[in-house]
Amino acid sequence: MTQTVLVLGPTGRFGSNVALAFEKAGWSVRRFDRKRDTLETSARGVGVIVNGWHPAYPKWDKEVMAMQPQIQRAALANDATVIVPGNVYVFGPITKAPWSQHSPHHATNPLGKIRIAMEQSYRDAGVRTIVLRAGNFLDTHASGNWFDMIFAPSLKKGMLTYPGQQGIDQAWAYLPDLAKAAVLLAQMRDDLATFTDVPFPGYTFSAETLASTISKARGHDVRIKQMAWWPLRLAWPFMADIKYLFEMRYLWDTPHSLDSARFDELLPDFIPTPPVEAMRQATEFVDMPKGHNTNVTVAAA
């Protein structure tokens, strides 16, 4: 019997990758169109709802919590499981890594507190929920994430522009792998707890290991160039998103990785994409001619 999934935010980074992964696995995929569809109608009969809605940072305060009740009502009405792409914002700078499903959520900054409240709302509503938690995204094309906007533009010149401390670990997730994991967890949802938090281990890179991996993927030396933050501070009054980049800057100076124990327990046969191959895919757009359609979706998850 074909299973059906509703993907909210199907043109975004997470949503588009997940929709393709479910299709490859033989699922019937409904891509939600905000202009045309209603959530109540679109969710009828689905087994899984992927919550890929992700407003731009300046809208988080008003929109993130406001949009969850309608998703939760749709899930409860159809006994559907909601897959939430979790992030590492919830932990804050004082929670020791590696971060696991047991790590306390100590974030005190506004974006982190919103994500804590968002996840808690699913617990409180009794919705069957899978939080698949990941670090920085690596996409297969330029999609408006940190990597393709900050790290990658200088790669043609053999430089990796890096915004944080160079000797500390950071968590990364290759989106096709993350999407594949979402499908596998969806397929075993009946065996999971009502609320299941699954850290996705992905890759753990310092600036040095990231540069080395990119060098191997691209076939040329890559040296690290420290990013200057002062131009962003000058642009702060003119760009609404800038203040949120500074709010989350602490993550680039906070050593962190995601614990693999829970993921390995649930999906012991999962084979991740080798990091060099993932980085090859993630940097291909750098060599494309200017004006090439890279499907950038800055405001989407």
C-alpha positions, -999 to +999 in steps of 0.1 A: +000+000+000+014+034-010+020+057+019+013+094+016+033+124+030+024+161+030+054+184+026+051+219+039+076+242+024+084+219-006+105+245-024+128+251+006+161+236+014+149+208+037+114+204+021+126+200-015+152+174-005+127+155+016+100+155-011+125+139-035+136+113-010+101+102-002+093+099-039+124+078-045+112+055-016+079+050-034+057+073-013+029+095-027+041+131-021+018+160-017+036+193-021+017+221-002+010+253-022+002+282+002-015+301-026-038+272-036-041+247-009-057+245+026-039+225+053-071+208+064-078+194+030-042+187+020-036+167+052-066+143+048-054+107+049-017+114+051+005+094+074+033+119+077+035+157+076+069+173+070+071+207+086+094+225+063+078+259+069+106+283+079+099+321+078+127+346+075+144+355+108+126+389+112+093+370+112+101+343+137+088+362+167+053+366+152+050+336+129+069+305+141+047+298+171+015+310+154+018+285+126+023+254+148-013+249+161-028+244+126-001+218+118-008+201+151-045+200+145-041+185+111-017+159+124-041+149+153-071+148+130-053+123+107-032+105+133-002+116+113+034+120+125+050+154+120+087+155+111+103+186+123+138+196+111+154+205+144+185+227+147+212+233+173+199+267+184+182+251+214+213+242+233+230+276+239+267+282+245+269+265+279+256+231+271+285+207+266+289+188+234+285+163+219+248+173+219+223+144+222+186+139+228+194+142+265+213+175+263+196+203+282+181+231+262+198+262+277+195+287+250+186+322+263+188+342+230+155+350+212+158+326+183+169+297+205+140+303+229+116+303+201+128+269+189+126+255+224+090+267+227+082+254+192+094+219+200+077+219+235+044+228+218+045+194+200+051+176+233+023+195+249-002+189+221+005+151+222+013+151+184+033+121+171+066+139+164+100+132+151+126+160+156+154+152+132+181+176+145+210+187+124+238+212+122+248+235+092+233+224+059+252+214+028+229+214-002+235+202-038+230+237-052+232+273-039+201+276-018+208+306+004+225+288+034+256+298+052+279+276+032+270+288-002+266+325+008+296+329+031+320+300+027+319+291-010+322+323-031+360+326-026+367+289-035+375+298-071+404+317-057+415+288-035+402+304-003+376+293+022+361+323+040+355+312+076+334+331+101+345+315+134+373+300+154+393+278+132+404+250+156+370+240+169+344+214+157+312+223+140+282+200+130+273+197+094+245+179+075+244+169+038+208+175+029+202+144+007+215+122+036+193+141+061+163+136+038+170+099+034+171+096+072+138+114+075+122+088+052+137+058+071+124+072+104+090+079+089+088+042+079+094+031+115+072+058+131+048+033+147+077+019+167+089+052+181+078+072+212+052+098+207+079+125+208+112+113+194+143+135+193+169+121+169+203+140+165+217+135+130+255+131+134+263+141+098+299+154+096+320+171+122+344+196+107+369+222+120+379+249+096+410+229+088+392+196+081+366+214+061+393+231+039+411+197+035+379+180+025+370+207+000+406+205-014+401+168-021+367+173-036+378+201-059+413+189-067+431+221-057+445+236-025+422+256-004+435+279+023+414+295+051+406+332+051+392+346+083+359+364+076+356+400+088+324+407+107+327+445+106+312+449+071+281+431+084+279+454+114+281+484+091+252+469+070+231+462+102+209+493+099+200+485+063+194+448+063+169+432+087+185+398+088+219+410+100+211+413+137+201+376+137+234+366+122+251+384+151+227+368+176+238+333+164+274+342+160+283+324+192+278+291+174+308+297+153+329+300+185+312+272+204+327+237+198+299+213+190+289+180+174+259+158+174+260+125+193+255+096+170+243+070+196+205+074+191+208+076+154+229+045+151+205+026+174+175+034+152+193+033+118+223+010+122+225+002+085+225+039+074+254+046+050+262+083+047+276+100+016+314+101+019+323+137+029+345+143-001+316+134-024+292+155-005+315+185-007+320+179-044+282+182-048+280+212-025+306+232-043+297+225-080+277+257-083+309+277-076+321+269-111+288+276-129+286+308-151+272+339-136+235+342-140+230+304-139+198+294-121+209+281-088+173+279-073+182+301-043+155+301-017+169+323+011+137+325+032+129+287+032+143+260+053 
